[in-house]
Amino acid sequence: MKKQLITVFVMAILFALPGKAQKPVYLDDTKSIEDRVKDALSRMTLEEKVKLCHAQSKFSSSGVPRLGIPELWMSDGPHGVREEILWNSWGAAGWTNDSCTAFPALTCLAATWNPEMSAIYGKAIGEEARYRRKDVLLGPGVNIYRTPLNGRNFEFLGEDPFLASTMVVPYIQEVQKNGVAACVKHYALNNQETWRGHINVELSDRALYEIYLPAFKAAVQKGGVWSIMGSYNKVRGQHACHSDLLLQKILKGEWKFDGAVITDWGGAHDTREAALNGLDIEMGSYTDGLISESAFTYDDYYLARPYLQMLKEGKVPMSTIDDKASRVLRLIFRTAMDSKKPWGSFTSEEHNKVSRTVAEEGIVLLKNTPLSKKIPALLPLDGAKYNKILVVGENATRRLTEGGGSSALKVKNEVSPLAGLLAKYGDKVVYAKGYDSGRVMYEKINKIPTSVLDSLRAEAIKQATDADVVIFIGGLNKNHLQDCEAGDRESYALPFGQNELISGLLKVNKKMVMVLISGNAVEMPWVKEVPSILQAWYLGSESGNAIANVLSGEVNPSGKLPFSFPVKLGDNAAHSFGQISYPGDSINQEYKEDILVGYRWHDTKKIPALFSFGHGLGYTSFSYGKAVISDKTMPEDGTLVVTIPVKNIGKVAGKEVVQLYIGDEKCTFARPLKELKGFKKIALAPGEETAVTFTITADDLKFYNDKESKWTAEAGKFKIYIGASSTDIRSTLEFTLQ
Ligand code: BGC
């Protein structure tokens, strides 16, 4: 007995000695995350586990204070780190150290068609998030561009699943190297803002698997994303944030996602479904606060007290909470408790440069036609030739990082297009606003008196009369019913009287360069008359410098469209099937165009687009030689190599995106004419030539066989199309799949 007491005494002293005590496994970062999760879980009470599963403030969820496990801090996303928000409401916290670098909108990133741009973007935004001590960055968004009316397209990566999948992966990987989780959103089918909170999307398995899910799957399986945000809408009758199909069956079942599912803010609607169907963290549900007399607090969330009660009463299994808590702990260990993560950096010169580089690579030159046989195209714009450069349009001066909803940013530095042009061309630049849209408004619209618009228009037209060139900088903006969350555009046309203004300007001056700033396609009734058109997106902090560099030719444009511009709205697939297809009957919606989204529709139905998917010009041109293929037949699980020589035949260095599409010539299932299956961005000096190679695998030929619920390819003939856009095909090949 005495001996035993001595042993206990010695052990107690050993444990109490500083440095000699053994750390609990969950705090020991030499142990695997899985061991740490298990250990932490074993020490927690049921109440503590449930606490992990819901918000404690607008943008944070609780940790386990008793065990020293920290909270999770989240921030929008996806184009910069949002300003600090109040604990308990959407208001700005009013900090003075949170003005960030604004990176270009994701449409611009997609338009670079360059995964290296995704990588530098992800690295820089990840560093900003880390510096600001965020654990979860709410982005990137990969909802497929289905209609040009969707108010949030600017936050996503375009209409093609292959392009979006390729571009999303490096963004996620680089963000996460900072110990900050990316949160890919909005899973899934949040492809419009009209009735986004309740519209029920009905679609085929083929459309789901082939079009709307691949970018999420790539984010999970290739990007290794640590969190995913459910979307607001319903899918086949169930809210996406607790959809058995999307979360249990596909995400966690088929794709083996081991991270945490976070709701969109206010996206949870039912405790039982949330408990059973794979929701892990509930954010943004209604609450009137933490004040003791309030009727509804964070503890009243679906995944708070009501869930605890159901667990205690045995109405939902304990395994649900162990799974959820494990996932949240895993997320915490990967981020907040990663003791080896870097410190990050904020608004550095390097981040500014990343922002400008991505902006410059994403701007798309849509058109640049010579004025006559003898007079060359207006771009690149040589300032020495002109005395008066008239800039017209509100977007030349408007702060376009503001507005748009949750992606709005408070920025340290934003160079407007006018400032960029003034810096480039000096006092030759004269400015006329031309139209006005009022101040930034969310969920309301400004009414601008006609007399104001008339006089702005008259002034611009007067100035244009003796201008040597007119640079029109217009498009959409981030106001309600434009490129903005919580509402779709009401019309495909340009707003605020711009079409009238443009035709007025063209009457007095034909030398017009159009710079369209938008995250969406717009109708262009003046397209034939305007000789040069540039699609600039929401470009972020360095907007004006990027635009000026491209206009002047200091940067040769190399962006390509990540979505099609239909001539008219009715030419877009979703709109071709009437209201039930878009926007639905207010309760339900059917994706009647099925797999024929974007260029798949234009191609297959032979409805020419105004500007095709993948289109984009530069100040040089490229010739494509004849493509060759390694074999004429492909074994069932084999590969083929396709090579094509491409040469810069112009006078300046430039970049080209070589695109490879594949069409299934004969199949018992309907297939689009062709689908993007490869692309490479190459840089060539004048006269330089290179051989571009692509490897085709059996996976590139497959479709989702919804009769057997699996991906298959049918043996037979396939056609390869290689070109500079989806319609500018320069070489084709054929092969047979055995
Ligand atoms: C948006 C999300 C955003 C969240 C938090 C929601 O309204 O749909 O994209 O991350 O708010 O701001």
Boltz pocket constraint, residues with backbone or C-beta under 6 A from the ligand:
constraints:
  - pocket:
      binder: B
      contacts: [[A, 76], [A, 77], [A, 138], [A, 185], [A, 264], [A, 265], [A, 406]]
      max_distance: 6.0
